[in-house]
Amino acid sequence: MALIAVGATAPDFTLDSHLDTTVSLSDFKGTKNVLLVSYPLDFTPT
């Protein structure tokens, strides 16, 4: 998978939420600001 450049538009993706629903990035387009953060699991060699 290719890296996404800083400032580039993020590709759409869908994830399961903690409320037993699915949420897509496109659900927020034009309505909310979204901050994407990648946090590696604790105690992993990253």
PyRosetta script that sets phi, psi and omega in degrees:
from pyrosetta import init, pose_from_sequence

init()
pose = pose_from_sequence("MALIAVGATAPDFTLDSHLDTTVSLSDFKGTKNVLLVSYPLDFTPT")
pose.set_psi(1, 135.0)
pose.set_omega(1, -179.3)
pose.set_phi(2, -76.2)
pose.set_psi(2, 148.8)
pose.set_omega(2, 176.1)
pose.set_phi(3, -73.3)
pose.set_psi(3, 151.5)
pose.set_omega(3, 177.2)
pose.set_phi(4, -97.0)
pose.set_psi(4, 129.1)
pose.set_omega(4, -178.1)
pose.set_phi(5, -70.1)
pose.set_psi(5, 148.9)
pose.set_omega(5, 176.4)
pose.set_phi(6, -59.5)
pose.set_psi(6, 130.9)
pose.set_omega(6, 179.6)
pose.set_phi(7, 87.9)
pose.set_psi(7, -6.1)
pose.set_omega(7, 179.6)
pose.set_phi(8, -77.5)
pose.set_psi(8, 157.6)
pose.set_omega(8, 176.0)
pose.set_phi(9, -71.4)
pose.set_psi(9, 131.2)
pose.set_omega(9, -180.0)
pose.set_phi(10, -72.6)
pose.set_psi(10, 141.8)
pose.set_omega(10, 176.3)
pose.set_phi(11, -70.4)
pose.set_psi(11, 152.4)
pose.set_omega(11, 179.5)
pose.set_phi(12, -69.4)
pose.set_psi(12, 142.9)
pose.set_omega(12, 176.1)
pose.set_phi(13, -149.5)
pose.set_psi(13, 162.0)
pose.set_omega(13, -179.4)
pose.set_phi(14, -128.0)
pose.set_psi(14, 135.6)
pose.set_omega(14, 179.4)
pose.set_phi(15, -130.6)
pose.set_psi(15, 157.6)
pose.set_omega(15, 172.5)
pose.set_phi(16, -79.2)
pose.set_psi(16, 137.9)
pose.set_omega(16, 178.2)
pose.set_phi(17, -97.6)
pose.set_psi(17, 169.5)
pose.set_omega(17, 177.6)
pose.set_phi(18, -72.9)
pose.set_psi(18, -4.7)
pose.set_omega(18, 179.7)
pose.set_phi(19, -101.0)
pose.set_psi(19, 17.9)
pose.set_omega(19, -179.6)
pose.set_phi(20, 59.9)
pose.set_psi(20, 36.5)
pose.set_omega(20, 173.1)
pose.set_phi(21, -129.2)
pose.set_psi(21, 175.3)
pose.set_omega(21, 173.7)
pose.set_phi(22, -109.1)
pose.set_psi(22, 148.3)
pose.set_omega(22, -179.7)
pose.set_phi(23, -130.9)
pose.set_psi(23, 131.2)
pose.set_omega(23, 177.5)
pose.set_phi(24, -110.6)
pose.set_psi(24, 149.4)
pose.set_omega(24, 176.5)
pose.set_phi(25, -59.0)
pose.set_psi(25, -36.7)
pose.set_omega(25, -178.8)
pose.set_phi(26, -66.0)
pose.set_psi(26, -18.0)
pose.set_omega(26, 176.9)
pose.set_phi(27, -61.8)
pose.set_psi(27, -24.3)
pose.set_omega(27, -175.7)
pose.set_phi(28, -102.1)
pose.set_psi(28, -5.8)
pose.set_omega(28, -175.7)
pose.set_phi(29, -59.4)
pose.set_psi(29, 124.8)
pose.set_omega(29, 178.1)
pose.set_phi(30, 80.1)
pose.set_psi(30, -1.9)
pose.set_omega(30, -178.6)
pose.set_phi(31, -121.8)
pose.set_psi(31, -31.2)
pose.set_omega(31, -176.3)
pose.set_phi(32, -139.3)
pose.set_psi(32, 154.4)
pose.set_omega(32, 168.3)
pose.set_phi(33, -86.6)
pose.set_psi(33, 140.7)
pose.set_omega(33, -178.6)
pose.set_phi(34, -125.4)
pose.set_psi(34, 131.7)
pose.set_omega(34, 175.8)
pose.set_phi(35, -110.5)
pose.set_psi(35, 119.4)
pose.set_omega(35, 179.3)
pose.set_phi(36, -95.8)
pose.set_psi(36, 125.2)
pose.set_omega(36, -179.0)
pose.set_phi(37, -126.6)
pose.set_psi(37, 133.0)
pose.set_omega(37, 176.2)
pose.set_phi(38, -107.4)
pose.set_psi(38, 120.1)
pose.set_omega(38, -178.8)
pose.set_phi(39, -123.2)
pose.set_psi(39, 113.9)
pose.set_omega(39, 179.4)
pose.set_phi(40, -68.1)
pose.set_psi(40, 151.6)
pose.set_omega(40, 178.4)
pose.set_phi(41, -59.2)
pose.set_psi(41, 148.2)
pose.set_omega(41, 176.1)
pose.set_phi(42, -60.9)
pose.set_psi(42, 146.9)
pose.set_omega(42, 176.0)
pose.set_phi(43, 65.0)
pose.set_psi(43, 28.8)
pose.set_omega(43, 173.6)
pose.set_phi(44, -109.8)
pose.set_psi(44, 148.0)
pose.set_omega(44, -177.0)
pose.set_phi(45, -81.7)
pose.set_psi(45, 66.0)
pose.set_omega(45, 179.1)
pose.set_phi(46, -109.5)
pose.dump_pdb("model.pdb")
